[in-house]
Amino acid sequence: MNTLNLNPRQEAFCQAIFEGRSKRQAALQAGYSAKSASSIGADLTKLPRVAARIQELREAEQKAREADRRVARTRDVILSRLTYIGTDMEPVTICGSDGAPAGIFLPLCALAKAILSN
């Protein structure tokens, strides 16, 4: 989110730099002329708001990576606990409206209680 009030071309430049483009390539992608793209690219990166926006994008990416790692660790812990808990529980047969078995499930309340108690 552009919180630094950059114009659309400046924002596009920041996004392109963030994606790994050179200053010249970023300026071209943002719509600046090929004739002046190199100097404009160099000038834009010197602007405090542009530099701050590029840093903002990098920090947001880092936070997203950290959140992904936390989610993966949490998922692994939950799966590990479910596997452990699931081996010690008796399955329950669930019947459909016709009385025929519709599936076999672990008691969910007991499962949730076991997870929360650890």
Buried (B, 14 or more C-beta within 10 A) or exposed (E): EBEBEBEEBBBBBBBBBBEEBEBBBBBBBBEBEEEEBBEBBEEBBEBEBBBBBBEBBEEEEEEEEEEEEEEEEEEEEEEEBBEEBEEEEEEEEEEEEEEEEEEEEBEEEBBEEBEEEE
